[in-house]
Each structure stands twice: as structure tokens, then as C-alpha cells.
Amino acid sequence: HGGRYALARSRDCDAEPGAAVDVARGTFTENFFLYLISRAHFQASVPLREEWARANIDEDEYLTLTVLGLGGPLPLQGLQVRLDHTGRAPDHRTMRRLVDKGLGTETSDGTCFSITVRGRELYLSLLARSKAIEEDLLADFSAAEIADVRHFLQRFIRRSDPGIADIWDANAVD
């Protein structure tokens, strides 16, 4: 096995690939995979959404701060391309709100946006909260289980990718 060991697991013989959805009846079960992924995302995000509310920002502003916190300045189009996969790409109103709240700034010619010191502090506090939420949620899982799920999700993301950029895409519009 090339120095690697296999992991023995029991097979769930009851799990049928299409059994979770009945299109003709318009129903699905709790085993419908896309439902499970969506529910996990939304349910795990609840504590972070509460943090956004306390910070007086919405999801668009949070995602924009995240991209700017990872590196900027960026033009609006660069932000939009990097956040397109979320369905929550910022517009001029989003950027105006960030500027008005003192969390973002724009260049004098209006072509690029940056995160302010105050915006970076908020971004870092939200990032720390995200990390704490993740650690709490993963506390009962083994390192192998976590690695398996990460690997699976990375493959799933690659398989479902319609060809849009992600937040780290260096080839996105700058």
C-alpha cells in the first residue's frame, strides 16, 4: 500500500444513491445530499450570523470584508468575481455602507477598495469567532474523520465547479 494503511469501515447497505429523492412526488428525505450540505452550512453559520448582527453588518458586508482582509485593495469587479460563487457579490451600495461605517475605504479615483484598520479589527475578530465555532463543532470528530470530510468536500467543490473564481483566485480581476 505504499506505506499507507487502509481504514476498515462498515458498509451501509441501506443507503441507495437515489432513494433520498422522489421527483415524481416532489419529496426528499433527510438523506438527500444537497439538503445535508445546505443544512450543515446554514446551521453552522448561525453563531457567526449573530456576530454579524452585533457588529451591524450583513452577509454581503462580511464576505466583502473577508476578501479585503485576505488582500487588497481591489476594484469592485475583482471583489465581485471572487465572491461570485457565493451568490452574494457586493455592489456599489454594499461598498458605500462599508465606507460609511468606517470599515472600508476607496481610492480617490473610486477605482479600488481597501479595508480600514477598524475593518481589519472586525474582520480578525470574526475570523477568530469562526475558528472557535469550527473547533467546537469538530471537537467530537477524530483527525481522520476531519481529514476525510475536508478531502471529500474539496473533491465535491472541484466536481461542482462551474468555472468561477474563488476568494483566493490570483487570476481574478484586480
ChimeraX commands (.cxc) that place a marker at each C-alpha (Angstrom):
marker #1 position 0.00,0.00,0.00 radius 0.5
marker #1 position 2.96,2.31,-0.45 radius 0.5
marker #1 position 3.48,2.79,3.31 radius 0.5
marker #1 position -0.12,3.85,3.87 radius 0.5
marker #1 position -2.68,1.88,5.79 radius 0.5
marker #1 position -6.26,1.26,4.81 radius 0.5
marker #1 position -9.12,2.02,7.16 radius 0.5
marker #1 position -11.76,-0.65,7.64 radius 0.5
marker #1 position -15.32,0.66,7.70 radius 0.5
marker #1 position -18.69,-0.99,7.77 radius 0.5
marker #1 position -20.81,-0.56,4.65 radius 0.5
marker #1 position -24.25,0.92,4.97 radius 0.5
marker #1 position -26.19,-1.41,2.68 radius 0.5
marker #1 position -29.41,0.57,3.22 radius 0.5
marker #1 position -28.06,3.68,1.51 radius 0.5
marker #1 position -29.27,3.74,-2.07 radius 0.5
marker #1 position -27.94,6.59,-4.24 radius 0.5
marker #1 position -31.33,7.84,-5.48 radius 0.5
marker #1 position -33.51,6.79,-2.55 radius 0.5
marker #1 position -33.41,10.19,-0.86 radius 0.5
marker #1 position -35.39,11.98,-3.60 radius 0.5
marker #1 position -38.72,11.19,-5.22 radius 0.5
marker #1 position -39.12,13.75,-8.00 radius 0.5
marker #1 position -42.49,12.40,-9.13 radius 0.5
marker #1 position -43.95,13.03,-5.65 radius 0.5
marker #1 position -41.90,16.17,-5.04 radius 0.5
marker #1 position -40.36,14.85,-1.83 radius 0.5
marker #1 position -36.96,14.19,-0.37 radius 0.5
marker #1 position -35.70,12.66,2.86 radius 0.5
marker #1 position -33.17,13.78,5.43 radius 0.5
marker #1 position -30.59,11.78,3.46 radius 0.5
marker #1 position -30.81,14.00,0.36 radius 0.5
marker #1 position -27.19,15.01,-0.05 radius 0.5
marker #1 position -27.65,18.60,-1.22 radius 0.5
marker #1 position -30.07,19.19,1.66 radius 0.5
marker #1 position -27.47,17.84,4.11 radius 0.5
marker #1 position -24.73,20.11,2.76 radius 0.5
marker #1 position -27.02,23.15,2.79 radius 0.5
marker #1 position -28.35,22.45,6.27 radius 0.5
marker #1 position -24.85,21.92,7.64 radius 0.5
marker #1 position -23.74,25.25,6.16 radius 0.5
marker #1 position -26.71,27.28,7.39 radius 0.5
marker #1 position -26.86,25.62,10.80 radius 0.5
marker #1 position -23.12,26.01,11.45 radius 0.5
marker #1 position -23.34,29.66,10.35 radius 0.5
marker #1 position -25.97,30.68,12.92 radius 0.5
marker #1 position -23.49,31.79,15.63 radius 0.5
marker #1 position -21.48,33.77,13.09 radius 0.5
marker #1 position -24.62,35.43,11.72 radius 0.5
marker #1 position -25.41,36.51,15.28 radius 0.5
marker #1 position -21.92,38.07,15.44 radius 0.5
marker #1 position -22.60,39.96,12.20 radius 0.5
marker #1 position -25.81,41.34,13.67 radius 0.5
marker #1 position -23.97,42.53,16.81 radius 0.5
marker #1 position -21.36,44.17,14.56 radius 0.5
marker #1 position -24.13,45.82,12.49 radius 0.5
marker #1 position -23.08,44.21,9.20 radius 0.5
marker #1 position -24.87,41.92,6.80 radius 0.5
marker #1 position -23.65,38.89,4.86 radius 0.5
marker #1 position -22.57,40.92,1.82 radius 0.5
marker #1 position -20.51,43.22,4.01 radius 0.5
marker #1 position -18.99,40.29,5.92 radius 0.5
marker #1 position -17.97,38.46,2.74 radius 0.5
marker #1 position -16.53,41.66,1.26 radius 0.5
marker #1 position -14.53,42.35,4.45 radius 0.5
marker #1 position -13.24,38.79,4.27 radius 0.5
marker #1 position -11.90,39.21,0.73 radius 0.5
marker #1 position -10.44,42.62,1.55 radius 0.5
marker #1 position -8.96,41.16,4.74 radius 0.5
marker #1 position -7.23,38.44,2.74 radius 0.5
marker #1 position -5.64,41.02,0.48 radius 0.5
marker #1 position -6.48,44.22,-1.25 radius 0.5
marker #1 position -7.01,46.84,-2.48 radius 0.5
marker #1 position -9.32,45.53,-5.14 radius 0.5
marker #1 position -11.66,47.06,-7.71 radius 0.5
marker #1 position -15.35,46.33,-7.30 radius 0.5
marker #1 position -15.22,43.91,-10.23 radius 0.5
marker #1 position -12.38,42.00,-8.57 radius 0.5
marker #1 position -14.45,41.66,-5.40 radius 0.5
marker #1 position -17.47,40.56,-7.40 radius 0.5
marker #1 position -15.52,37.90,-9.32 radius 0.5
marker #1 position -14.03,36.49,-6.10 radius 0.5
marker #1 position -17.44,36.30,-4.41 radius 0.5
marker #1 position -19.49,35.16,-7.41 radius 0.5
marker #1 position -19.56,31.57,-6.09 radius 0.5
marker #1 position -21.48,32.78,-3.01 radius 0.5
marker #1 position -24.29,34.45,-4.92 radius 0.5
marker #1 position -23.62,37.45,-2.67 radius 0.5
marker #1 position -21.22,39.59,-4.71 radius 0.5
marker #1 position -21.01,43.19,-3.47 radius 0.5
marker #1 position -22.41,46.13,-5.40 radius 0.5
marker #1 position -21.88,49.89,-5.05 radius 0.5
marker #1 position -24.42,50.06,-2.19 radius 0.5
marker #1 position -22.50,47.41,-0.23 radius 0.5
marker #1 position -19.26,49.31,-0.71 radius 0.5
marker #1 position -20.91,52.61,0.28 radius 0.5
marker #1 position -22.20,51.02,3.52 radius 0.5
marker #1 position -18.72,49.72,4.37 radius 0.5
marker #1 position -17.19,53.14,3.72 radius 0.5
marker #1 position -19.93,54.90,5.73 radius 0.5
marker #1 position -19.36,52.50,8.66 radius 0.5
marker #1 position -15.61,53.20,8.59 radius 0.5
marker #1 position -14.81,49.59,7.67 radius 0.5
marker #1 position -13.70,50.22,4.10 radius 0.5
marker #1 position -12.22,52.99,2.03 radius 0.5
marker #1 position -11.98,53.72,-1.66 radius 0.5
marker #1 position -9.23,55.31,-3.67 radius 0.5
marker #1 position -9.67,58.97,-4.60 radius 0.5
marker #1 position -10.47,57.99,-8.19 radius 0.5
marker #1 position -13.05,55.45,-6.93 radius 0.5
marker #1 position -11.46,52.51,-8.71 radius 0.5
marker #1 position -10.34,50.35,-5.75 radius 0.5
marker #1 position -11.49,49.47,-2.26 radius 0.5
marker #1 position -9.45,48.62,0.83 radius 0.5
marker #1 position -10.18,47.55,4.36 radius 0.5
marker #1 position -9.59,50.15,7.10 radius 0.5
marker #1 position -7.85,49.50,10.41 radius 0.5
marker #1 position -11.27,49.32,12.06 radius 0.5
marker #1 position -12.50,46.97,9.31 radius 0.5
marker #1 position -9.46,44.74,9.76 radius 0.5
marker #1 position -10.03,44.57,13.51 radius 0.5
marker #1 position -13.63,43.50,12.91 radius 0.5
marker #1 position -12.56,41.00,10.24 radius 0.5
marker #1 position -9.97,39.46,12.59 radius 0.5
marker #1 position -12.45,39.21,15.47 radius 0.5
marker #1 position -14.98,37.49,13.17 radius 0.5
marker #1 position -12.26,35.19,11.86 radius 0.5
marker #1 position -11.32,34.26,15.43 radius 0.5
marker #1 position -15.00,33.59,16.20 radius 0.5
marker #1 position -15.27,31.43,13.06 radius 0.5
marker #1 position -12.24,29.44,14.16 radius 0.5
marker #1 position -13.72,28.94,17.65 radius 0.5
marker #1 position -17.05,27.81,16.14 radius 0.5
marker #1 position -15.23,25.34,13.89 radius 0.5
marker #1 position -13.16,23.96,16.77 radius 0.5
marker #1 position -16.29,23.49,18.87 radius 0.5
marker #1 position -18.18,21.76,16.06 radius 0.5
marker #1 position -15.25,19.46,15.27 radius 0.5
marker #1 position -14.38,18.59,18.88 radius 0.5
marker #1 position -16.10,15.18,18.78 radius 0.5
marker #1 position -14.58,14.10,15.48 radius 0.5
marker #1 position -11.27,12.30,15.01 radius 0.5
marker #1 position -8.45,13.83,13.00 radius 0.5
marker #1 position -9.02,11.11,10.38 radius 0.5
marker #1 position -12.73,11.92,10.11 radius 0.5
marker #1 position -11.99,15.62,9.71 radius 0.5
marker #1 position -9.35,14.92,7.06 radius 0.5
marker #1 position -11.77,12.63,5.20 radius 0.5
marker #1 position -14.54,15.22,5.17 radius 0.5
marker #1 position -12.18,18.00,4.07 radius 0.5
marker #1 position -10.86,15.82,1.26 radius 0.5
marker #1 position -14.39,14.86,0.25 radius 0.5
marker #1 position -15.62,18.48,0.26 radius 0.5
marker #1 position -12.61,19.63,-1.78 radius 0.5
marker #1 position -13.38,16.96,-4.36 radius 0.5
marker #1 position -17.07,17.83,-4.30 radius 0.5
marker #1 position -16.25,21.51,-4.84 radius 0.5
marker #1 position -13.99,20.67,-7.78 radius 0.5
marker #1 position -16.70,18.40,-9.25 radius 0.5
marker #1 position -19.43,21.03,-8.90 radius 0.5
marker #1 position -17.29,23.99,-10.02 radius 0.5
marker #1 position -18.93,25.79,-12.95 radius 0.5
marker #1 position -15.63,27.58,-13.64 radius 0.5
marker #1 position -15.98,30.59,-11.37 radius 0.5
marker #1 position -13.20,32.08,-9.26 radius 0.5
marker #1 position -12.87,31.71,-5.52 radius 0.5
marker #1 position -11.67,34.26,-2.98 radius 0.5
marker #1 position -8.01,33.29,-3.42 radius 0.5
marker #1 position -8.02,33.35,-7.22 radius 0.5
marker #1 position -4.98,35.38,-8.26 radius 0.5
marker #1 position -6.26,35.49,-11.84 radius 0.5
marker #1 position -9.47,37.27,-10.87 radius 0.5
marker #1 position -9.83,40.88,-11.96 radius 0.5
marker #1 position -7.51,43.14,-9.92 radius 0.5
marker link #1:1,2 radius 0.2
marker link #1:2,3 radius 0.2
marker link #1:3,4 radius 0.2
marker link #1:4,5 radius 0.2
marker link #1:5,6 radius 0.2
marker link #1:6,7 radius 0.2
marker link #1:7,8 radius 0.2
marker link #1:8,9 radius 0.2
marker link #1:9,10 radius 0.2
marker link #1:10,11 radius 0.2
marker link #1:11,12 radius 0.2
marker link #1:12,13 radius 0.2
marker link #1:13,14 radius 0.2
marker link #1:14,15 radius 0.2
marker link #1:15,16 radius 0.2
marker link #1:16,17 radius 0.2
marker link #1:17,18 radius 0.2
marker link #1:18,19 radius 0.2
marker link #1:19,20 radius 0.2
marker link #1:20,21 radius 0.2
marker link #1:21,22 radius 0.2
marker link #1:22,23 radius 0.2
marker link #1:23,24 radius 0.2
marker link #1:24,25 radius 0.2
marker link #1:25,26 radius 0.2
marker link #1:26,27 radius 0.2
marker link #1:27,28 radius 0.2
marker link #1:28,29 radius 0.2
marker link #1:29,30 radius 0.2
marker link #1:30,31 radius 0.2
marker link #1:31,32 radius 0.2
marker link #1:32,33 radius 0.2
marker link #1:33,34 radius 0.2
marker link #1:34,35 radius 0.2
marker link #1:35,36 radius 0.2
marker link #1:36,37 radius 0.2
marker link #1:37,38 radius 0.2
marker link #1:38,39 radius 0.2
marker link #1:39,40 radius 0.2
marker link #1:40,41 radius 0.2
marker link #1:41,42 radius 0.2
marker link #1:42,43 radius 0.2
marker link #1:43,44 radius 0.2
marker link #1:44,45 radius 0.2
marker link #1:45,46 radius 0.2
marker link #1:46,47 radius 0.2
marker link #1:47,48 radius 0.2
marker link #1:48,49 radius 0.2
marker link #1:49,50 radius 0.2
marker link #1:50,51 radius 0.2
marker link #1:51,52 radius 0.2
marker link #1:52,53 radius 0.2
marker link #1:53,54 radius 0.2
marker link #1:54,55 radius 0.2
marker link #1:55,56 radius 0.2
marker link #1:56,57 radius 0.2
marker link #1:57,58 radius 0.2
marker link #1:58,59 radius 0.2
marker link #1:59,60 radius 0.2
marker link #1:60,61 radius 0.2
marker link #1:61,62 radius 0.2
marker link #1:62,63 radius 0.2
marker link #1:63,64 radius 0.2
marker link #1:64,65 radius 0.2
marker link #1:65,66 radius 0.2
marker link #1:66,67 radius 0.2
marker link #1:67,68 radius 0.2
marker link #1:68,69 radius 0.2
marker link #1:69,70 radius 0.2
marker link #1:70,71 radius 0.2
marker link #1:71,72 radius 0.2
marker link #1:72,73 radius 0.2
marker link #1:73,74 radius 0.2
marker link #1:74,75 radius 0.2
marker link #1:75,76 radius 0.2
marker link #1:76,77 radius 0.2
marker link #1:77,78 radius 0.2
marker link #1:78,79 radius 0.2
marker link #1:79,80 radius 0.2
marker link #1:80,81 radius 0.2
marker link #1:81,82 radius 0.2
marker link #1:82,83 radius 0.2
marker link #1:83,84 radius 0.2
marker link #1:84,85 radius 0.2
marker link #1:85,86 radius 0.2
marker link #1:86,87 radius 0.2
marker link #1:87,88 radius 0.2
marker link #1:88,89 radius 0.2
marker link #1:89,90 radius 0.2
marker link #1:90,91 radius 0.2
marker link #1:91,92 radius 0.2
marker link #1:92,93 radius 0.2
marker link #1:93,94 radius 0.2
marker link #1:94,95 radius 0.2
marker link #1:95,96 radius 0.2
marker link #1:96,97 radius 0.2
marker link #1:97,98 radius 0.2
marker link #1:98,99 radius 0.2
marker link #1:99,100 radius 0.2
marker link #1:100,101 radius 0.2
marker link #1:101,102 radius 0.2
marker link #1:102,103 radius 0.2
marker link #1:103,104 radius 0.2
marker link #1:104,105 radius 0.2
marker link #1:105,106 radius 0.2
marker link #1:106,107 radius 0.2
marker link #1:107,108 radius 0.2
marker link #1:108,109 radius 0.2
marker link #1:109,110 radius 0.2
marker link #1:110,111 radius 0.2
marker link #1:111,112 radius 0.2
marker link #1:112,113 radius 0.2
marker link #1:113,114 radius 0.2
marker link #1:114,115 radius 0.2
marker link #1:115,116 radius 0.2
marker link #1:116,117 radius 0.2
marker link #1:117,118 radius 0.2
marker link #1:118,119 radius 0.2
marker link #1:119,120 radius 0.2
marker link #1:120,121 radius 0.2
marker link #1:121,122 radius 0.2
marker link #1:122,123 radius 0.2
marker link #1:123,124 radius 0.2
marker link #1:124,125 radius 0.2
marker link #1:125,126 radius 0.2
marker link #1:126,127 radius 0.2
marker link #1:127,128 radius 0.2
marker link #1:128,129 radius 0.2
marker link #1:129,130 radius 0.2
marker link #1:130,131 radius 0.2
marker link #1:131,132 radius 0.2
marker link #1:132,133 radius 0.2
marker link #1:133,134 radius 0.2
marker link #1:134,135 radius 0.2
marker link #1:135,136 radius 0.2
marker link #1:136,137 radius 0.2
marker link #1:137,138 radius 0.2
marker link #1:138,139 radius 0.2
marker link #1:139,140 radius 0.2
marker link #1:140,141 radius 0.2
marker link #1:141,142 radius 0.2
marker link #1:142,143 radius 0.2
marker link #1:143,144 radius 0.2
marker link #1:144,145 radius 0.2
marker link #1:145,146 radius 0.2
marker link #1:146,147 radius 0.2
marker link #1:147,148 radius 0.2
marker link #1:148,149 radius 0.2
marker link #1:149,150 radius 0.2
marker link #1:150,151 radius 0.2
marker link #1:151,152 radius 0.2
marker link #1:152,153 radius 0.2
marker link #1:153,154 radius 0.2
marker link #1:154,155 radius 0.2
marker link #1:155,156 radius 0.2
marker link #1:156,157 radius 0.2
marker link #1:157,158 radius 0.2
marker link #1:158,159 radius 0.2
marker link #1:159,160 radius 0.2
marker link #1:160,161 radius 0.2
marker link #1:161,162 radius 0.2
marker link #1:162,163 radius 0.2
marker link #1:163,164 radius 0.2
marker link #1:164,165 radius 0.2
marker link #1:165,166 radius 0.2
marker link #1:166,167 radius 0.2
marker link #1:167,168 radius 0.2
marker link #1:168,169 radius 0.2
marker link #1:169,170 radius 0.2
marker link #1:170,171 radius 0.2
marker link #1:171,172 radius 0.2
marker link #1:172,173 radius 0.2
marker link #1:173,174 radius 0.2
view
